[in-house]
């Protein structure tokens, strides 16, 4: 297996982008990455996308996106893994380069969620249709049950979860591509409308449009494209049961732990070696559960992290410096790539006001469904 590097990135702003189509969003992000690397060719393209067929009525995205990028003929396929589609696309691109099959591969993610379909119903297709969706449960409800289980097991309060939103909005206010660039207070979070008890509106990620793309090549060829490559130390995907009720402990994300443990082993690193982290905070409780499963805090202690400043900029282990899904936005197919881009920029010292000082090792964790799949990438500044 060859060592693999990310050499360029491109990303649209996230939000309700009425003026842009699905294909235009993809082309904008992909073109930015290619232009940055001064690359005019590709060996392969992976397009992370969850539900273009339901959101905009378009399937068969691989050739469509290659053509719209002006690269008809290039091998190009769509990768679907629910909200982890972007992370899975990045893993597919990584494996293709690492295997020696290709030398220059684009991993991208895109979603257009605001064009008419009911996002709650579409996203519910990532739950177990027979055991969950059939009975009316949607993802706010599933994560509300996770929150209640965590509260029962560890005493997690509504205010603990509110601090996650406060912290991530503070970070997102510094991100020019974030959907919500404003800070919020604990009182505002706790005063927002109830979505699924105990989760309130400001504890839930929004419906978003957007695209993100990264360019991968063998590490020993990276200098052709950049003088600041970022090495992929590990790329791991793991799964759990689809139905939340089938898990031994619904308050613990076992797929996240499994993907993280394998990634740490592959990278020969420990959680304490990581300097900056992006996790899948589709709901505030998810960040709390993710940092526990990643080994960044003890199980049961995640509820204190945001309140105590542990995971804030300037804290011991900054988490979601981009603003996370909550503030940056969550166009589901693009999220995993956008997370990797935040780590890429942090390790290159390009994060501006969000910059984590002396960041050398970063981790991005992207999750599908209620934790049925989890992708972890560990990146290193070269």
GUPA-684955 format. One record per residue (C-alpha): z, y, x. Coordinates in steps of 0.001 Angstrom, whole numbers, padded with zeros to 6 digits, always signed. Layout:
BEGIN
ZYX/...
This chain:
BEGIN
+000000+000000+000000/-000963+003434+001316/+001360+006440+001220/+000303+008888-001506/+000601+012660-001783/+000184+015296-004465/-001966+018039-002971/-002621+020401-005890/-001522+021167-009424/-002676+023106-012458/-000982+023881-015755/-001600+025944-018863/+001170+027898-020463/+002953+025895-023159/+003311+027047-026759/+001411+027376-030022/-002001+027910-028447/-004189+028455-031493/-007047+029885-029442/-007498+026745-027283/-008862+023294-028141/-007610+019999-026751/-010534+019730-024337/-010248+023362-023259/-006560+022938-022402/-007361+019886-020295/-010209+021647-018492/-008065+024697-017743/-005303+022670-016091/-007666+020286-014282/-009892+023087-013012/-006884+024942-011608/-005841+021855-009633/-009356+021220-008322/-009866+024859-007374/-006542+024978-005549/-007576+021987-003426/-011182+023195-003040/-012257+019774-004343/-015625+019341-006041/-015501+015621-006682/-013165+012964-008073/-013063+009196-007804/-011081+008732-011001/-009284+010529-013844/-006264+009470-015906/-005556+011422-019106/-002019+011114-020465/-002060+011607-024226/+000021+010242-027061/-001744+011045-030306/-004965+013061-030143/-006405+010791-032800/-003686+011802-035257/-003244+015420-034205/-006897+016459-033873/-008900+013374-034904/-010192+012659-031407/-009982+009340-029587/-011877+008107-026479/-010517+010943-024367/-011502+009579-020954/-015242+010273-021047/-014785+013356-023225/-012514+015035-020673/-014604+013983-017673/-017688+015449-019360/-015930+018674-020326/-014796+019035-016720/-018394+018687-015568/-017798+015239-014097/-019530+012838-016469/-019946+009527-014687/-016507+009526-013075/-014189+006689-014119/-011844+008213-016705/-009388+006647-019136/-006646+007724-021513/-003083+006473-020901/-000688+006187-023856/+003053+005633-023524/+004400+007862-026324/+006156+010911-024846/+006014+009231-021412/+002192+009243-021429/+001995+011900-018721/+004387+010050-016438/+002503+006804-017023/-000804+008535-016188/+000709+009782-012929/+001919+006271-012117/-001554+004857-012822/-003148+007405-010496/-000521+006712-007834/-001200+002968-007934/-004966+003461-007713/-004654+005607-004587/-001908+003469-003046/-004003+000322-003513/-006925+001791-001583/-009275+001636-004555/-009782+005426-004629/-009136+008418-002401/-009062+011350-004830/-007625+010884-008313/-006677+013375-011011/-003627+012633-013162/-003443+014898-016187/-001699+015143-019520/-002659+017052-022655/-001564+017403-026268/-002581+019698-029117/+000194+019386-031681/-000295+022470-033859/-003665+021757-035483/-002514+020499-038858/-000902+017045-038638/+002816+016743-039399/+004300+016412-035905/+007460+014680-037130/+005441+011950-038820/+003081+011534-035868/+005906+011302-033353/+007684+008754-035545/+004887+006298-034729/+006598+005912-031321/+009601+004342-033070/+009768+000741-034310/+007660+000907-037470/+009200-002112-039203/+012836-001623-038235/+013074+002190-038097/+010177+004270-039449/+009779+002110-042578/+013325+003054-043554/+012690+006776-043113/+014217+007398-039707/+012465+009927-037451/+013288+011014-033909/+015762+013749-034780/+017632+011064-036721/+017456+008534-033897/+018762+011006-031337/+021421+012137-033810/+022633+008535-033865/+022619+008494-030058/+024667+011701-030134/+027166+010195-032564/+027450+007036-030460/+028030+009137-027331/+030646+011209-029146/+032462+008086-030258/+032341+006506-026792/+033007+009595-024658/+034210+012443-026856/+031013+014492-026602/+031163+017578-028821/+028612+019834-030484/+029576+022539-027987/+028921+020200-025040/+025374+019721-026311/+024988+023423-027000/+025657+024184-023330/+022626+022067-022383/+020402+024288-024521/+022009+027453-023134/+021446+026312-019546/+017845+025258-020097/+016910+028455-021934/+018397+030424-019038/+016097+028530-016673/+013119+028782-019018/+013506+032556-019243/+012458+032572-015568/+009372+030400-016132/+006187+032366-016913/+004560+029302-018524/+007489+028372-020783/+007113+028431-024559/+010482+030141-025116/+011257+032691-022414/+014587+033919-023735/+018210+033057-023212/+020442+031832-026035/+024206+031732-026469/+026474+028873-027495/+027141+030715-030747/+023413+030988-031471/+022901+027281-030823/+025818+026246-033011/+024705+028691-035703/+021118+027436-035855/+020016+025291-038780/+021009+021647-038945/+018130+019233-038321/+019897+015855-038179/+023671+015968-038000/+024974+016747-035378/+021713+018064-033864/+020736+021635-034676/+017405+023401-034294/+018263+024940-030911/+019187+021492-029593/+015701+020111-030335/+012489+020532-028340/+009656+022384-030104/+006170+021413-031236/+003849+022535-028437/+000302+022668-027122/-000516+022464-023427/-001937+020585-020477/-000992+019861-016880/-002784+018161-013975/-002080+017026-010412/-004436+015838-007690/-003524+012767-005631/-004895+011419-002348/-003677+009263+000564/-001039+011093+002571/-003071+010754+005766/-005955+012653+004082/-003810+015357+002475/-004528+017999+005115/-008104+018186+003813/-006761+019827+000680/-003471+021567+001517/-001098+022372+004336/+001890+021570+002103/+001459+018101+000616/+004256+016474-001345/+004724+012745-000844/+005389+010375-003750/+008244+008232-002445/+008541+006112-005591/+006819+005605-008959/+008539+003250-011397/+008263+002469-015106/+010768+000414-017092/+011256-000434-020755/+013978-001244-023265/+013953-002419-026872/+011970-000209-029234/+014625-000253-031947/+017789+001636-031112/+019873-000832-033121/+018817-003693-030825/+020439-002125-027763/+023817-003226-026493/+025011+000380-026208/+023016+003026-028103/+024806+005800-026186/+023371+004593-022853/+019680+004752-021914/+019228+001427-020153/+015500+001894-019436/+016317+005143-017630/+018889+003387-015467/+016528+000510-014726/+013642+002810-013758/+015967+004965-011648/+017603+002050-009843/+014204+000609-008954/+012953+004023-007831/+015971+004665-005606/+015471+001236-004037/+011749+001817-003486/+012425+005214-001911/+015467+003970+000061/+017520+006812-001394/+020693+007363-003403/+021234+009722-006354/+023219+012003-004037/+020109+012442-001846/+018210+014245-004625/+018171+018071-004608/+016411+018966-007878/+015708+016987-011052/+013590+017236-014197/+014733+015007-017082/+013407+014350-020571/+015592+016616-022727/+013673+016172-025987/+017076+016730-027584/+020181+018149-025902/+021963+014798-026032/+019052+013216-024134/+019754+015302-021018/+023403+014253-021104/+022439+010582-021408/+019677+010849-018782/+021816+012348-016022/+024356+009580-016597/+021725+006831-016471/+020157+008382-013349/+023512+008140-011597/+023809+011903-011093/+027195+011919-012869/+029575+009196-013985/+028929+007615-017372/+030887+009650-019898/+030991+012740-017681/+027525+014050-018532/+028909+016129-021375/+030704+018423-018923/+027789+019052-016533/+026039+022009-018191/+029264+023719-019259/+030682+023515-015725/+027468+024728-014053/+026872+021465-012199/+023260+021220-013428/+022439+024943-013408/+020510+026831-010759/+022987+027260-007931/+024911+024183-009059/+025431+020905-007205/+022352+019248-008754/+020033+021625-010660/+018458+019890-013657/+015455+021152-015639/+014858+024282-013609/+011570+024639-015525/+013522+025166-018736/+013113+021526-019668/+011384+020348-022805/+013720+022527-024854/+012639+025889-023425/+009439+025154-021485/+007981+023215-024426/+007003+019609-025099/+003272+018917-025640/+004089+015242-025474/+001153+013918-023441/+001479+016710-020877/+005244+016669-020363/+005455+014028-017630/+002841+015801-015505/+004504+019188-016085/+007808+017750-014873/+006137+016522-011679/+004574+019962-011193/+007983+021643-011369/+009258+019311-008645/+006042+019818-006648/+006488+023592-006759/+010194+023380-005952/+009552+021249-002863/+006802+023638-001709/+009063+026670-002209/+006817+028075-004958/+009229+028194-007903/+009956+031910-007643/+013135+032982-009422/+013829+029319-010240/+013701+028192-006617/+016336+025713-005473/+017275+026556-001906/+016265+023982+000731/+014982+021470-001846/+013433+018529-000001/+013807+015577-002416/+013080+015849-006134/+013062+013474-009098/+011153+013616-012393/+012158+011372-015306/+009852+011106-018340/+010803+009107-021434/+009024+007583-024407/+010487+007193-027889/+014257+006919-028087/+014295+005592-024542/+012098+002524-025015/+010176+003517-021885/+011114+005581-018852/+009066+006667-015837/+010761+007936-012673/+008969+009609-009775/+010738+010588-006586/+008927+013207-004513/+009548+014456-000979/+008512+017573+000893/+006451+016585+003933/
